[in-house]
């Protein structure tokens, strides 16, 4: 949801929102802004995940096993 879209919804559907019990448009607007921010955050995290996955698949980065971990896959063991 874009911010312009939110303003348009509030402007065109004010009476409907009030009829549904949305008495405080400021509260509705605040919640809508938080939803917008969380959607933007989710999109950024998804993009970061896709980029990291791409780098892992293309072998541009390597993940070392955790210290103290006994469960190391055979292809990650050194000297074998």
Secondary structure in CASP SS format (residue, H / E / C, confidence):
PFRMAT SS
TARGET T0000
AUTHOR 0000-0000-0000
METHOD secondary structure of the structure
MODEL  1
X C 1.00
X C 1.00
X H 1.00
X H 1.00
X H 1.00
X H 1.00
X H 1.00
X H 1.00
X H 1.00
X H 1.00
X H 1.00
X H 1.00
X C 1.00
X H 1.00
X H 1.00
X H 1.00
X H 1.00
X H 1.00
X H 1.00
X C 1.00
X C 1.00
X C 1.00
X C 1.00
X C 1.00
X H 1.00
X H 1.00
X H 1.00
X H 1.00
X H 1.00
X H 1.00
X H 1.00
X H 1.00
X H 1.00
X H 1.00
X H 1.00
X H 1.00
X H 1.00
X H 1.00
X H 1.00
X H 1.00
X H 1.00
X H 1.00
X H 1.00
X H 1.00
X H 1.00
X H 1.00
X H 1.00
X H 1.00
X H 1.00
X H 1.00
X H 1.00
X H 1.00
X H 1.00
X H 1.00
X H 1.00
X H 1.00
X H 1.00
X C 1.00
X C 1.00
X C 1.00
X C 1.00
X C 1.00
X C 1.00
X C 1.00
X C 1.00
X C 1.00
X C 1.00
X C 1.00
X C 1.00
X C 1.00
X C 1.00
X C 1.00
X C 1.00
X H 1.00
X H 1.00
X H 1.00
X C 1.00
X C 1.00
X C 1.00
X C 1.00
END
